[in-house]
Each structure stands twice: as structure tokens, then as C-alpha cells.
Amino acid sequence: MIEVLRFLALRAIPGLEQSTGATYRRSLQLEHGGAILEVGIDGCELRLDDERDRPDALARCRRLLDLGADTARIDQALGRDPLLAPLVRRRPGLRVPRATDGFELAVRAVIGQQVTLAAARRTAGRLVALYGRPLDEPAGAITHLFPTPAAVAEVDSLELRMPRARANALRALARAVLDGELDLSPVADRAAATRALLELPGIGPWTASYVGMRALGDSDAFPPGDAAVRRALERLGRDGRPAAARRLAEHWRPWRSYALMHLWRI
């Protein structure tokens, strides 16, 4: 759990999320209103506009924290691999940080392409401030809800201080969701969603794989061209180039997303 909270803290968007030590908080847009979700080592707390949304909010919390994962089974499988065994012993029970909303995660993935985490957080913070709905009652530093697809479909590259091509990708992503051409819900067909993502401008295999892992719950997503994967494998004395990484990762099926998390923590 601590590893998931640390992962989320490093990517927390100003205005939308807040992380203080072992506690992570964020706003949520639900069917009947907004909510503030707070997650810590001891569990999850909710502040809801409408109690009818409690089951959905709790389900989103469980998805975010990957609480449905059978980590003992995953550790046993990955622990049989000579390369991963020491990593599994170092961080047993490692989970994959998922997402509370598939569209939000896809937007964040596009914003984060080829930039640092700090730069991605700044741009996402501007997106939330400019296009998100302000909360009626801010919760500390949490002031807004994440922008809707309709709002993102109107983003301006100059306002967000991002390349025009990336803003075009955000608008195309939002329109695909609005038009029903792309389903990023927890029950979406992963293969169909991946195909739809790859048809959009500015979205390639890495982004589609990242969205599959975090938004669609794919436990076997693995981007062999990931720069951090290459560095990790080279530190472990292996060839980190994409083709070699792809061959090596075949031994980690069907848990390559969890193998990826171990490699990212090196």
C-alpha cells in the first residue's frame, strides 16, 4: 500500500489531489455529485455530496489501490524468475496503481508524454484550474473536479502552454469518448479500447499500454520501449533494448504489469 501511495503522491495534480506523508486525498465526480476521497494506511474515508454515490466511490477506491489483486499468487509467479526474484523479495505484495476514472487517466498519460513528472503535474494543474469545475467547498488544497470530456474537447494549447499536437491529441481523445467510439470504463473491452486509442493522433503503443495497465485493469500490459525499463534492465545486467525487453518479458506473463512496477522501483 505504501508503494501505491508514494506513486500517487509523485503524480498528484495541484487542485485535484493532495498528498501529505502516508495520506492521499483527491476529488471525484460521481453520478449524483462530487466527493473527496482520502486514502491512508488504515483505509479509505469519503466525504460525499450524495450518499447514493457511496458504493461507486468505494469501488473506485478499491480499483485505485488494486485491492482485488492476489498479490501472494503474483509474487509466487514472478518470484520464480531469477531476474525478478530479488526484487519480489525486496517489495512483496507490490500492487499496480490503477485509476478512479479511465478518461482522466488517459488525459494524464497524454499530458505526460516525453516530459518530466514535474512538468506533467504543472500542465495538468493548469488544465484542472482552467477547465475543471470548482468545488462548492474546497477541501484544503483540493479546489476542483477533473475536467469532463466536453471541457477537454475545447482545450487551447496556448492556455495550457503545451505543443499544439498534444492539445490536438487531447481534443481527439475527448471527442472519441463523447462520440462513444472509445470506452475507458472498468468493464470496457480492453482489446477494442486499445485499438481505438491507437487510431487517435498522438497516441502510440506506450500510451495505450499505460492506459491499459492503469485505467483498464490490464495485469499483463508491458511497454518494452519504456525508457525506465531499459535503464532498469541494464542495471540488472540485461539488454534493455525494446526487442530484448519484449522477449524477456514473455517469461512474466500474465503478470507483466506487476513486473513493470518492480522494474520502475529500481
FIBA-481971 format. One line per field, with one value per residue: z, x, y of N, C-alpha, C in turn; chain; residue in three letters. Coordinates in Angstrom, 3 decimals, padded with zeros to 6 digits. Layout:
FIBA-481971
nz <- Z/...
nx <- X/...
ny <- Y/...
caz <- Z/...
cax <- X/...
cay <- Y/...
cz <- Z/...
cx <- X/...
cy <- Y/...
nupa <- A/...
drenti <- ala/...
//
This chain:
FIBA-481971
nz <- 000.000/000.776/-001.295/-003.452/-002.576/-002.524/-005.236/-006.265/-004.946/-006.092/-008.515/-008.097/-008.914/-008.739/-007.084/-007.684/-006.370/-003.295/-001.293/001.756/003.534/004.555/003.533/001.036/-000.871/-002.858/-005.297/-006.587/-009.346/-009.310/-009.994/-008.810/-007.699/-006.281/-004.585/-001.896/-001.607/000.686/001.328/003.298/005.193/006.941/005.730/003.859/003.558/003.035/001.801/000.849/-001.572/-002.061/-000.637/-002.130/-003.877/-002.584/-002.848/-005.466/-005.156/-003.251/-004.744/-006.706/-005.143/-004.340/-006.848/-007.545/-005.657/-006.274/-004.913/-005.411/-006.310/-006.266/-004.523/-003.343/-005.023/-007.357/-006.563/-006.101/-008.684/-010.158/-008.576/-009.232/-011.329/-012.128/-012.489/-011.460/-008.906/-006.644/-006.534/-005.976/-003.436/-002.107/-002.254/-001.399/-002.243/-003.929/-005.614/-008.482/-009.200/-009.994/-011.445/-010.752/-012.695/-016.064/-018.349/-017.279/-016.576/-019.098/-020.256/-018.550/-019.196/-021.838/-021.482/-020.053/-021.838/-022.882/-021.137/-017.977/-014.691/-013.034/-014.873/-016.175/-014.066/-013.616/-016.045/-016.072/-013.784/-014.644/-016.575/-014.953/-013.368/-015.292/-016.795/-015.219/-012.923/-010.292/-006.829/-004.617/-001.933/-001.122/-000.234/001.734/-000.082/-002.286/-004.875/-007.222/-009.548/-011.857/-015.332/-017.578/-020.416/-022.368/-021.719/-022.063/-024.772/-025.781/-025.272/-025.250/-026.750/-026.268/-023.872/-022.159/-022.432/-023.991/-026.567/-029.812/-031.139/-029.061/-027.665/-029.663/-029.617/-027.108/-027.496/-029.521/-028.183/-026.203/-027.832/-028.987/-026.791/-026.121/-028.428/-028.228/-029.343/-028.004/-025.178/-021.907/-019.492/-016.444/-017.263/-019.898/-023.138/-023.403/-025.576/-027.708/-026.779/-026.748/-029.485/-030.410/-029.094/-030.300/-032.818/-032.600/-033.042/-031.978/-030.005/-029.079/-028.896/-026.275/-024.678/-024.989/-023.792/-021.163/-020.405/-020.618/-018.530/-016.168/-016.320/-017.454/-016.091/-016.891/-016.237/-017.555/-019.149/-020.899/-021.749/-023.916/-024.953/-023.018/-021.372/-018.697/-018.145/-019.820/-018.625/-016.103/-016.711/-017.812/-015.585/-014.201/-015.593/-018.064/-021.523/-022.447/-024.644/-026.772/-028.281/-027.025/-024.406/-024.739/-025.411/-023.047/-021.219/-021.863/-020.245/-017.977/-018.197/-016.955/-015.743/-016.344/-015.895/-013.176/-012.958/-014.319/-012.479/-010.469/-011.841/-012.332/-009.815/-009.310
nx <- 000.814/001.936/003.736/002.012/000.733/002.934/003.591/001.290/001.487/003.734/002.743/000.673/-001.820/-001.949/-004.609/-006.417/-005.559/-003.960/-001.197/000.030/002.506/001.693/-000.845/-003.290/-005.300/-008.154/-010.371/-013.531/-015.693/-018.910/-021.945/-024.153/-023.102/-020.251/-017.227/-014.909/-012.157/-010.224/-007.302/-005.444/-002.966/-004.543/-006.988/-009.907/-011.571/-014.528/-016.040/-019.069/-021.218/-023.655/-025.177/-025.960/-023.970/-022.015/-021.414/-020.277/-018.107/-016.557/-015.932/-014.345/-012.215/-011.179/-010.369/-008.426/-006.419/-005.801/-006.895/-008.104/-006.231/-004.481/-001.949/-000.195/-000.256/000.710/003.273/004.404/004.474/006.093/008.299/009.574/011.163/014.527/015.629/013.742/013.223/014.852/013.869/011.167/011.344/012.309/010.228/007.586/004.194/003.656/001.647/-000.306/-000.777/-003.922/-006.714/-009.154/-010.816/-011.181/-011.024/-009.853/-007.333/-006.293/-006.074/-004.132/-002.019/-001.457/-000.725/001.595/003.455/006.746/007.774/008.949/007.948/007.387/006.892/004.661/002.818/002.520/001.362/-000.984/-002.140/-002.732/-004.636/-006.694/-007.322/-008.202/-010.185/-011.582/-014.345/-014.980/-014.968/-017.760/-017.222/-014.068/-011.559/-009.152/-006.217/-007.451/-009.389/-010.875/-012.839/-011.944/-011.628/-014.395/-015.043/-016.332/-015.386/-012.604/-012.525/-012.444/-010.015/-007.271/-004.165/-002.372/-003.287/-002.774/-000.099/001.270/002.547/001.029/000.298/-000.032/-002.186/-004.074/-004.224/-005.376/-007.902/-008.906/-009.005/-010.928/-013.172/-013.541/-014.370/-016.727/-018.241/-018.733/-016.959/-014.807/-014.331/-013.530/-014.158/-014.346/-015.397/-014.844/-014.046/-010.881/-009.126/-010.508/-010.611/-007.884/-007.270/-008.862/-007.656/-005.114/-005.738/-006.075/-004.757/-001.449/-001.265/000.478/001.952/003.149/001.627/-000.930/-000.517/000.067/-002.344/-003.959/-002.911/-003.303/-005.854/-007.649/-007.292/-005.506/-003.484/-001.322/-000.030/002.675/005.133/007.639/009.365/009.781/011.603/012.482/012.297/014.273/016.583/016.446/016.723/019.257/020.749/020.449/022.047/021.172/020.129/018.547/017.198/014.289/013.383/014.764/013.868/011.173/011.228/012.298/010.318/008.288/008.449/007.218/004.524/001.218/001.572/002.829/002.462/002.855/005.477/006.595/006.152/007.931/010.360/010.295/010.786/013.424
ny <- -001.207/001.253/001.729/002.206/004.562/006.258/006.342/007.612/010.049/011.247/011.970/013.684/016.015/019.484/021.131/019.143/016.858/015.849/015.135/014.090/012.911/009.746/009.869/010.214/012.343/013.273/014.782/013.639/013.100/012.031/010.149/011.491/013.749/015.502/014.322/013.825/011.886/010.141/008.441/006.257/004.440/003.047/002.761/003.887/007.004/008.934/011.907/012.808/014.360/013.242/010.512/008.346/007.814/006.399/003.501/003.429/005.187/003.807/001.543/002.676/003.489/001.003/000.024/001.933/001.417/-001.152/-003.331/-005.721/-007.486/-010.589/-010.749/-012.555/-014.790/-013.576/-012.731/-015.220/-016.308/-014.438/-014.510/-016.840/-016.281/-015.788/-013.221/-011.421/-012.349/-011.367/-008.758/-009.094/-010.218/-008.028/-006.183/-007.360/-008.152/-006.032/-003.702/-002.589/000.733/001.885/003.539/006.090/006.976/006.310/008.018/010.339/009.287/008.629/011.170/012.266/010.595/011.324/014.014/013.593/012.637/012.309/014.247/015.535/014.313/016.496/018.564/017.515/017.497/020.246/021.122/019.587/020.614/023.222/022.575/021.501/023.767/025.607/024.300/022.527/021.932/024.145/023.250/023.427/023.621/023.878/021.470/021.845/021.997/021.013/021.924/021.684/019.696/017.080/017.951/017.459/015.238/016.846/019.388/019.075/018.649/021.160/022.342/024.667/025.065/027.167/028.313/026.197/025.984/024.070/021.837/022.194/019.845/018.038/019.099/018.777/016.005/015.588/016.766/015.110/012.671/013.246/013.771/011.263/009.764/011.155/010.679/008.021/006.264/005.336/003.478/003.726/002.679/000.649/-001.804/-002.053/-003.438/-004.493/-004.972/-003.778/-001.134/-000.514/-000.682/001.434/003.590/003.611/004.456/007.133/010.455/011.173/009.250/006.496/003.160/003.061/004.865/003.741/001.256/002.032/003.240/000.988/-000.581/001.009/002.219/000.382/-001.928/-003.932/-006.592/-007.506/-005.709/-004.246/-002.032/-002.318/-000.423/001.465/003.962/003.861/001.156/000.165/001.305/000.077/-002.671/-002.680/-001.964/-004.284/-005.904/-006.801/-006.807/-003.937/-002.998/-002.481/-004.853/-006.951/-006.597/-007.159/-009.893/-010.962/-010.289/-012.008/-014.198/-013.408/-013.326/-014.019/-011.523/-009.126/-006.372/-006.079/-006.925/-004.811/-002.726/-003.474/-003.161/-000.423/000.520/000.229
caz <- 000.000/000.857/-002.622/-004.263/-002.107/-002.966/-006.677/-006.466/-004.432/-007.059/-009.699/-007.640/-009.674/-007.878/-007.212/-007.789/-005.433/-002.261/-000.583/002.927/004.197/004.185/003.203/-000.306/-000.985/-004.181/-005.592/-007.525/-009.889/-009.313/-010.710/-008.168/-007.132/-006.074/-003.364/-001.536/-001.210/001.435/001.474/004.126/005.523/007.711/004.975/002.975/004.085/001.979/002.045/-000.333/-001.740/-002.070/-000.114/-003.153/-004.608/-001.750/-003.432/-006.599/-004.641/-002.638/-005.827/-007.329/-004.211/-004.447/-008.127/-007.476/-004.826/-006.770/-003.766/-005.867/-006.779/-005.433/-004.550/-002.993/-006.256/-008.292/-006.051/-006.302/-010.103/-010.551/-007.759/-009.845/-012.348/-011.460/-012.541/-010.636/-007.552/-005.594/-006.476/-005.304/-002.009/-001.555/-002.155/-001.525/-002.243/-004.732/-006.411/-009.600/-009.013/-011.094/-011.649/-010.370/-013.894/-017.226/-019.199/-016.601/-016.670/-020.474/-020.413/-017.836/-019.946/-022.994/-020.971/-019.542/-022.880/-023.166/-020.229/-016.615/-013.818/-012.555/-015.969/-016.387/-012.969/-013.838/-017.149/-015.623/-012.839/-015.425/-017.171/-013.908/-012.959/-016.381/-017.401/-014.224/-012.188/-008.904/-005.772/-003.824/-000.688/-001.260/000.871/001.791/-001.374/-003.356/-005.226/-008.460/-010.123/-013.123/-016.460/-018.291/-021.831/-023.116/-021.460/-022.675/-026.224/-026.152/-024.709/-026.093/-026.499/-025.714/-022.467/-021.393/-022.659/-024.451/-028.027/-030.471/-031.454/-027.853/-027.428/-030.650/-029.137/-026.004/-028.051/-030.238/-027.149/-025.599/-028.802/-029.151/-025.639/-026.249/-029.545/-027.966/-030.109/-027.073/-023.845/-020.944/-018.220/-015.901/-017.930/-021.336/-023.842/-023.430/-026.929/-028.501/-026.297/-027.212/-030.916/-030.572/-028.657/-031.280/-034.009/-032.327/-033.263/-030.806/-029.033/-029.584/-028.077/-024.859/-024.024/-024.969/-022.793/-019.850/-020.141/-020.366/-017.212/-015.041/-016.442/-017.866/-015.197/-017.550/-015.404/-018.419/-020.025/-020.770/-022.840/-023.997/-025.307/-021.901/-021.042/-017.347/-018.254/-020.400/-017.608/-015.051/-017.205/-017.960/-014.229/-013.803/-016.450/-019.225/-022.680/-022.213/-025.874/-026.842/-028.736/-025.972/-023.261/-025.081/-025.285/-021.637/-020.507/-022.152/-019.107/-016.847/-018.418/-017.320/-014.698/-016.759/-015.289/-011.841/-013.220/-014.674/-011.261/-009.808/-012.599/-012.134/-008.462/-009.182
cax <- 000.000/002.802/004.293/000.961/000.561/004.100/003.418/000.257/001.974/004.675/001.987/-000.500/-002.095/-002.403/-006.015/-007.210/-005.045/-003.054/-000.562/000.802/003.023/001.072/-002.250/-003.564/-006.671/-008.487/-011.791/-014.133/-017.006/-019.721/-023.210/-025.086/-022.400/-018.822/-016.787/-013.497/-011.666/-008.966/-006.767/-004.257/-002.586/-005.602/-008.226/-010.450/-012.637/-015.227/-016.967/-019.914/-022.346/-024.885/-024.868/-026.219/-022.730/-021.024/-020.909/-019.403/-016.872/-015.763/-015.421/-013.235/-011.092/-010.613/-009.651/-007.239/-005.403/-005.584/-007.150/-008.577/-005.113/-003.999/-000.525/000.573/-000.142/001.563/004.643/004.874/004.771/007.239/009.444/010.266/012.085/015.791/015.885/012.789/013.112/015.339/013.005/009.939/011.665/012.517/008.934/006.473/002.855/003.619/000.432/-000.282/-001.706/-004.881/-007.276/-010.551/-011.572/-010.378/-010.770/-008.848/-006.025/-005.819/-005.647/-002.868/-000.985/-001.092/-000.003/002.895/004.340/008.054/008.115/009.209/006.780/007.103/006.279/003.322/001.960/002.223/000.410/-002.264/-002.694/-003.346/-005.852/-007.721/-007.716/-008.871/-011.296/-012.302/-015.387/-014.583/-015.783/-018.535/-016.480/-012.734/-011.056/-007.734/-005.653/-008.258/-010.314/-011.598/-013.041/-011.235/-012.469/-015.193/-014.675/-016.827/-014.476/-011.295/-012.684/-012.299/-008.775/-006.455/-002.750/-001.688/-003.661/-002.133/001.353/001.720/002.610/-000.275/-000.014/-000.503/-003.541/-004.920/-004.420/-006.351/-009.231/-009.348/-009.338/-012.202/-014.252/-013.768/-015.173/-018.052/-018.954/-018.933/-016.006/-013.782/-014.839/-012.440/-014.758/-013.768/-015.920/-014.573/-013.278/-009.521/-008.570/-011.194/-010.170/-006.514/-007.327/-009.411/-006.630/-004.029/-006.221/-006.124/-003.481/-000.636/-001.269/001.207/001.916/003.458/000.477/-002.025/-000.178/-000.047/-003.773/-004.452/-002.476/-003.824/-007.276/-008.470/-007.041/-004.746/-002.360/-000.258/000.458/004.122/005.694/009.058/010.165/009.823/012.986/012.809/012.503/015.606/017.591/016.392/017.282/020.702/021.318/020.417/022.976/020.484/019.922/017.312/016.572/012.894/013.189/015.261/012.967/009.932/011.476/012.489/009.049/007.393/008.515/006.494/003.076/000.325/001.709/003.882/002.266/003.473/006.918/006.940/006.227/009.192/011.449/010.235/011.240/014.883
cay <- 000.000/002.423/001.960/002.819/005.933/007.018/006.519/008.627/011.328/011.819/012.403/014.431/017.232/020.583/021.476/017.920/015.857/016.329/014.034/014.502/011.716/008.481/010.112/010.738/012.844/013.788/014.969/012.696/013.405/010.822/010.317/012.420/014.893/015.339/013.650/013.870/010.573/010.170/007.098/006.135/003.071/002.399/002.584/004.910/007.843/009.648/012.997/012.730/015.269/012.445/009.177/007.328/007.564/005.711/002.242/003.723/005.778/002.742/000.692/003.416/003.421/-000.342/-000.060/002.786/000.768/-002.513/-004.204/-007.022/-008.304/-011.693/-010.463/-013.757/-015.574/-012.841/-012.830/-016.593/-016.486/-013.627/-014.913/-017.975/-015.770/-015.428/-011.792/-010.685/-012.899/-010.459/-007.583/-009.511/-010.360/-006.691/-005.485/-008.312/-007.572/-004.806/-003.581/-001.647/001.856/001.942/004.879/006.263/007.316/005.962/009.188/011.165/008.650/008.767/012.566/012.415/009.881/012.150/015.179/013.174/012.107/012.913/015.338/015.079/014.280/017.851/019.316/016.959/017.968/021.663/021.244/019.034/021.576/024.293/022.013/021.417/025.120/026.317/023.580/021.748/022.653/024.419/022.660/024.382/023.759/023.304/020.650/022.162/022.384/020.420/023.004/021.445/018.373/016.936/018.363/016.471/015.122/018.006/020.508/018.790/018.761/022.574/022.892/025.538/024.756/028.336/028.424/025.126/026.068/022.765/021.764/022.113/018.443/017.358/019.588/018.100/014.632/015.649/017.021/013.908/011.692/013.644/013.581/009.822/009.342/011.766/010.062/006.601/005.464/004.859/003.158/003.578/002.295/-000.588/-003.004/-001.935/-004.454/-003.934/-005.020/-002.761/000.173/-000.305/-000.381/002.779/004.539/003.669/005.144/008.562/011.152/011.458/008.160/005.346/001.941/003.282/005.472/002.758/000.243/002.669/003.368/-000.360/-001.031/001.765/002.556/-000.756/-003.064/-004.994/-007.042/-008.023/-004.651/-004.060/-001.228/-002.654/000.739/002.402/004.328/003.397/-000.289/-000.042/001.610/-000.936/-003.927/-002.504/-002.027/-005.692/-006.626/-007.348/-005.942/-003.209/-002.516/-002.945/-006.235/-007.846/-006.468/-007.861/-011.338/-011.278/-010.134/-013.128/-015.125/-012.827/-013.391/-012.911/-010.510/-008.195/-005.055/-006.127/-006.932/-003.436/-001.921/-003.806/-002.545/001.023/000.875/000.040
cz <- 000.000/-000.513/-003.538/-003.869/-002.535/-004.465/-006.958/-006.024/-005.434/-008.266/-009.350/-008.379/-008.730/-008.159/-007.242/-006.701/-004.427/-001.526/000.551/003.661/003.678/003.841/001.824/-000.370/-002.397/-004.290/-006.607/-008.039/-010.004/-009.932/-010.127/-007.559/-006.978/-004.778/-003.130/-000.991/-000.474/001.722/002.320/004.406/006.192/006.949/004.211/003.688/002.944/002.541/000.782/-000.365/-001.628/-001.678/-001.126/-003.913/-003.816/-002.369/-004.598/-006.120/-004.010/-003.691/-006.520/-006.441/-004.305/-005.750/-008.074/-006.759/-005.243/-005.687/-004.175/-006.315/-005.770/-005.407/-004.175/-004.238/-007.250/-007.855/-006.284/-007.760/-010.513/-009.776/-008.287/-010.918/-011.680/-011.428/-011.556/-009.186/-006.467/-005.433/-005.741/-003.809/-001.342/-001.340/-002.359/-001.504/-003.052/-005.636/-007.551/-009.290/-010.224/-011.209/-011.163/-011.575/-015.117/-018.121/-018.571/-016.762/-018.075/-020.753/-019.749/-018.588/-021.149/-022.547/-020.566/-020.582/-023.021/-022.341/-018.851/-015.816/-013.352/-013.630/-016.236/-015.308/-013.177/-014.937/-016.746/-014.617/-013.557/-016.068/-016.152/-013.527/-014.024/-016.842/-016.416/-013.511/-010.755/-007.916/-005.036/-002.496/-000.860/-000.017/000.958/000.439/-002.551/-003.668/-006.407/-008.689/-011.440/-014.273/-017.121/-019.721/-022.653/-022.928/-022.147/-024.195/-026.705/-025.691/-025.752/-025.740/-025.877/-024.246/-021.621/-021.530/-023.038/-025.977/-028.640/-030.752/-030.231/-027.472/-028.420/-030.205/-028.002/-026.535/-028.776/-029.264/-026.548/-026.557/-029.004/-028.000/-025.757/-027.323/-029.351/-028.743/-029.216/-025.696/-022.920/-019.552/-017.720/-016.603/-019.429/-021.873/-024.048/-024.829/-027.802/-028.077/-026.770/-028.692/-031.146/-030.160/-029.729/-032.588/-033.830/-032.579/-031.946/-029.741/-029.662/-028.630/-026.601/-024.115/-023.918/-023.920/-021.379/-019.455/-019.849/-018.968/-016.091/-015.121/-016.695/-017.050/-015.824/-016.694/-016.230/-019.410/-019.811/-021.962/-022.983/-024.359/-024.207/-021.476/-019.663/-017.322/-018.788/-019.365/-016.532/-015.497/-017.376/-016.604/-013.731/-014.702/-017.664/-020.342/-022.523/-023.469/-026.074/-027.247/-027.667/-024.755/-023.512/-024.927/-023.825/-020.895/-020.813/-020.998/-017.926/-017.050/-017.386/-016.347/-015.069/-016.192/-013.910/-011.963/-013.547/-013.426/-010.485/-010.519/-012.397/-010.765/-008.265/-009.150
cx <- 000.853/003.372/003.262/000.777/001.738/004.005/002.413/000.735/002.890/003.964/000.779/-000.629/-002.585/-003.863/-006.937/-006.850/-004.117/-002.493/000.274/001.259/002.356/-000.404/-002.359/-005.023/-006.899/-009.994/-012.241/-015.444/-017.778/-021.090/-024.085/-024.403/-020.920/-018.513/-015.317/-013.134/-010.348/-008.528/-005.503/-003.959/-003.731/-006.917/-008.628/-011.569/-013.236/-016.038/-017.792/-020.946/-023.666/-024.540/-025.151/-024.957/-021.708/-020.538/-019.949/-018.070/-015.970/-015.173/-014.251/-011.999/-010.398/-009.820/-008.349/-006.095/-005.119/-005.842/-007.680/-007.471/-004.759/-002.473/000.329/000.791/000.807/003.022/005.216/005.280/006.014/008.494/010.182/011.264/013.378/016.061/015.001/012.754/013.657/014.458/011.709/010.186/011.820/011.186/007.793/005.135/002.717/002.385/000.635/-001.245/-002.633/-005.424/-008.714/-011.426/-010.686/-010.056/-009.714/-007.453/-005.445/-005.343/-004.289/-001.728/-000.526/-000.286/001.420/003.861/005.600/008.348/008.372/007.905/006.394/006.414/004.868/002.356/001.579/001.175/-000.962/-002.932/-003.354/-004.643/-006.989/-008.233/-008.546/-010.158/-012.082/-013.357/-014.930/-015.527/-016.554/-017.837/-015.111/-012.333/-009.548/-007.251/-006.434/-009.407/-011.224/-011.866/-012.279/-012.160/-013.199/-014.669/-015.141/-015.910/-013.131/-011.366/-012.474/-010.962/-008.003/-004.985/-002.018/-002.016/-002.926/-000.611/001.920/001.794/001.221/-000.666/-000.559/-001.908/-004.518/-005.224/-005.445/-007.768/-009.773/-009.756/-010.707/-013.363/-014.571/-014.614/-016.594/-018.889/-019.214/-018.008/-014.936/-014.406/-013.665/-012.974/-014.140/-014.231/-015.653/-013.845/-011.865/-008.940/-009.199/-010.753/-008.759/-006.482/-007.832/-008.397/-005.559/-004.442/-006.247/-004.771/-002.756/-000.628/-000.630/001.156/002.199/002.239/-000.677/-001.770/-000.346/-001.515/-004.377/-004.118/-003.210/-005.320/-008.154/-008.194/-006.275/-003.531/-001.177/000.235/001.950/004.642/007.201/009.944/010.293/011.267/013.395/013.029/013.897/016.701/017.623/017.032/018.794/021.399/021.382/021.298/022.343/020.389/018.562/016.635/015.211/012.707/013.623/014.347/011.660/010.104/011.588/011.156/008.061/007.360/007.668/004.981/002.424/000.395/002.754/003.695/002.920/004.993/007.397/007.064/007.514/010.365/011.461/010.738/012.738/015.577
cy <- 001.264/002.761/002.630/004.283/006.804/007.322/007.637/009.998/012.015/012.413/013.272/015.763/018.322/020.938/020.280/016.920/016.520/015.124/014.583/013.252/010.463/008.630/010.734/011.145/013.357/014.007/013.934/013.269/012.098/011.139/011.418/013.645/014.609/014.615/013.955/012.493/010.755/008.751/007.150/004.684/002.321/002.250/003.815/005.679/008.663/010.807/013.162/013.847/014.517/011.011/008.068/006.955/006.752/004.390/002.472/004.277/004.725/001.813/001.378/003.391/002.067/-000.502/000.726/002.083/-000.675/-003.555/-005.575/-007.955/-009.392/-011.598/-011.673/-014.619/-014.907/-012.926/-014.219/-016.807/-015.708/-014.020/-016.119/-017.536/-015.303/-013.929/-011.020/-011.138/-011.963/-009.220/-007.903/-009.667/-008.994/-005.969/-006.480/-007.592/-006.300/-004.806/-002.586/-000.504/001.948/003.373/004.914/006.559/007.092/007.141/010.081/010.574/008.785/010.187/012.780/011.740/010.695/013.362/014.804/012.648/012.955/014.168/014.753/015.033/015.687/018.677/018.825/017.442/019.434/021.839/020.721/019.964/022.751/023.813/021.984/022.809/025.826/025.649/022.701/022.586/022.898/023.737/023.749/024.662/023.108/022.516/020.858/022.653/021.816/021.371/022.695/019.960/018.297/017.333/017.198/016.312/016.321/019.214/020.292/018.898/020.194/023.162/023.682/025.327/025.939/028.516/027.403/025.142/024.709/022.777/021.590/020.674/017.708/017.822/018.949/016.670/014.604/015.860/015.795/012.811/012.003/013.422/012.109/009.272/009.879/011.081/008.572/005.695/004.841/004.687/002.901/003.236/000.989/-001.858/-002.982/-003.156/-003.899/-003.905/-003.940/-001.355/000.481/000.034/001.045/003.842/004.715/004.332/006.666/009.213/011.382/010.387/006.930/004.182/002.169/003.827/004.488/001.686/000.789/002.822/001.993/-000.840/-000.313/002.037/001.349/-002.017/-004.205/-005.356/-007.523/-006.979/-004.467/-003.273/-001.471/-001.472/001.764/002.672/003.825/001.892/-000.574/000.207/000.536/-002.233/-003.815/-002.520/-003.467/-006.548/-007.265/-006.316/-005.258/-002.694/-003.177/-004.401/-007.230/-007.800/-007.217/-009.372/-011.743/-011.270/-011.245/-014.124/-014.644/-012.808/-014.308/-011.738/-009.463/-006.789/-004.993/-006.213/-005.525/-002.565/-002.214/-003.145/-001.029/001.431/000.661/001.409
nupa <- A/A/A/A/A/A/A/A/A/A/A/A/A/A/A/A/A/A/A/A/A/A/A/A/A/A/A/A/A/A/A/A/A/A/A/A/A/A/A/A/A/A/A/A/A/A/A/A/A/A/A/A/A/A/A/A/A/A/A/A/A/A/A/A/A/A/A/A/A/A/A/A/A/A/A/A/A/A/A/A/A/A/A/A/A/A/A/A/A/A/A/A/A/A/A/A/A/A/A/A/A/A/A/A/A/A/A/A/A/A/A/A/A/A/A/A/A/A/A/A/A/A/A/A/A/A/A/A/A/A/A/A/A/A/A/A/A/A/A/A/A/A/A/A/A/A/A/A/A/A/A/A/A/A/A/A/A/A/A/A/A/A/A/A/A/A/A/A/A/A/A/A/A/A/A/A/A/A/A/A/A/A/A/A/A/A/A/A/A/A/A/A/A/A/A/A/A/A/A/A/A/A/A/A/A/A/A/A/A/A/A/A/A/A/A/A/A/A/A/A/A/A/A/A/A/A/A/A/A/A/A/A/A/A/A/A/A/A/A/A/A/A/A/A/A/A/A/A/A/A/A/A/A/A/A/A/A/A/A/A/A/A/A/A/A/A
drenti <- met/ile/glu/val/leu/arg/phe/leu/ala/leu/arg/ala/ile/pro/gly/leu/glu/gln/ser/thr/gly/ala/thr/tyr/arg/arg/ser/leu/gln/leu/glu/his/gly/gly/ala/ile/leu/glu/val/gly/ile/asp/gly/cys/glu/leu/arg/leu/asp/asp/glu/arg/asp/arg/pro/asp/ala/leu/ala/arg/cys/arg/arg/leu/leu/asp/leu/gly/ala/asp/thr/ala/arg/ile/asp/gln/ala/leu/gly/arg/asp/pro/leu/leu/ala/pro/leu/val/arg/arg/arg/pro/gly/leu/arg/val/pro/arg/ala/thr/asp/gly/phe/glu/leu/ala/val/arg/ala/val/ile/gly/gln/gln/val/thr/leu/ala/ala/ala/arg/arg/thr/ala/gly/arg/leu/val/ala/leu/tyr/gly/arg/pro/leu/asp/glu/pro/ala/gly/ala/ile/thr/his/leu/phe/pro/thr/pro/ala/ala/val/ala/glu/val/asp/ser/leu/glu/leu/arg/met/pro/arg/ala/arg/ala/asn/ala/leu/arg/ala/leu/ala/arg/ala/val/leu/asp/gly/glu/leu/asp/leu/ser/pro/val/ala/asp/arg/ala/ala/ala/thr/arg/ala/leu/leu/glu/leu/pro/gly/ile/gly/pro/trp/thr/ala/ser/tyr/val/gly/met/arg/ala/leu/gly/asp/ser/asp/ala/phe/pro/pro/gly/asp/ala/ala/val/arg/arg/ala/leu/glu/arg/leu/gly/arg/asp/gly/arg/pro/ala/ala/ala/arg/arg/leu/ala/glu/his/trp/arg/pro/trp/arg/ser/tyr/ala/leu/met/his/leu/trp/arg/ile
//
